[in-house]
Amino acid sequence: MKFMVQKLILGLSVLGLVATLTACGTGQPIRNMESQPVPSNIKTAEQVKKAIRTAGAGLGWIISDDGAGKLKGTLNLRTH
């Protein structure tokens, strides 16, 4: 009985390790989006900025100005 409990604990530990290592490899590269089409209802650069800020804020991004015609998005995932 004790041997079976030890095997169960070992098996669950290995399963947990595999799950942890699998989750670590799901990152995606960051892409710089340039020359993307803009919907026809958006006419000015200010409307484009507002649309980007609204979409980013909805996903937790902090969007700030980064020079003429550029925006910088920051996503803080860690709380420690």
C-alpha positions as CSV (number, residue, x, y, z in Angstrom):
1,M,0.0,0.0,0.0
2,K,2.8,2.4,0.9
3,F,4.6,1.6,-2.4
4,M,1.4,2.4,-4.3
5,V,1.0,5.8,-2.6
6,Q,4.7,6.6,-3.4
7,K,4.2,5.7,-7.0
8,L,1.0,7.9,-7.2
9,I,2.9,10.8,-5.6
10,L,5.8,10.4,-8.0
11,G,3.4,10.1,-11.0
12,L,1.5,13.3,-10.0
13,S,4.8,15.1,-9.5
14,V,6.1,14.1,-13.0
15,L,2.7,15.1,-14.5
16,G,2.9,18.5,-12.8
17,L,6.5,19.0,-14.0
18,V,5.5,18.2,-17.6
19,A,2.5,20.5,-17.4
20,T,4.7,23.3,-16.1
21,L,7.3,22.9,-18.8
22,T,4.7,22.7,-21.5
23,A,3.1,26.0,-20.3
24,C,6.5,27.8,-20.4
25,G,6.9,27.2,-24.2
26,T,3.7,28.9,-25.3
27,G,5.2,32.4,-25.8
28,Q,4.7,34.2,-29.1
29,P,7.1,36.7,-30.7
30,I,6.2,40.4,-30.7
31,R,5.4,41.7,-34.1
32,N,5.8,45.3,-35.2
33,M,2.7,46.1,-37.2
34,E,3.5,48.5,-40.1
35,S,1.4,49.6,-43.1
36,Q,-1.8,47.9,-41.9
37,P,-5.1,48.7,-43.6
38,V,-7.4,51.0,-41.7
39,P,-11.2,50.6,-41.7
40,S,-12.9,53.1,-44.0
41,N,-14.9,54.7,-41.2
42,I,-11.6,56.0,-39.6
43,K,-10.5,59.2,-41.4
44,T,-7.8,60.9,-39.3
45,A,-4.6,59.9,-37.5
46,E,-6.3,60.9,-34.2
47,Q,-9.1,58.4,-34.8
48,V,-6.5,55.7,-35.5
49,K,-4.7,56.5,-32.3
50,K,-8.0,56.4,-30.4
51,A,-9.0,53.1,-31.9
52,I,-5.6,51.6,-31.0
53,R,-5.8,52.9,-27.5
54,T,-9.3,51.6,-27.0
55,A,-8.4,48.1,-28.4
56,G,-5.2,48.0,-26.3
57,A,-6.9,49.1,-23.1
58,G,-9.5,46.4,-23.5
59,L,-6.7,43.8,-23.5
60,G,-4.8,45.3,-20.5
61,W,-2.1,47.2,-22.6
62,I,-0.9,50.6,-21.6
63,I,-0.6,52.7,-24.8
64,S,1.6,55.8,-24.7
65,D,2.9,58.3,-27.3
66,D,6.3,57.4,-28.7
67,G,7.2,60.3,-31.0
68,A,5.6,61.6,-34.2
69,G,3.0,59.1,-35.5
70,K,4.1,56.3,-33.1
71,L,2.5,54.6,-30.2
72,K,4.2,52.3,-27.6
73,G,2.2,49.5,-26.0
74,T,3.3,48.0,-22.7
75,L,1.7,44.9,-21.2
76,N,2.6,44.1,-17.5
77,L,1.7,40.5,-16.8
78,R,3.6,40.0,-13.5
79,T,2.4,41.4,-10.2
80,H,5.5,40.8,-8.1
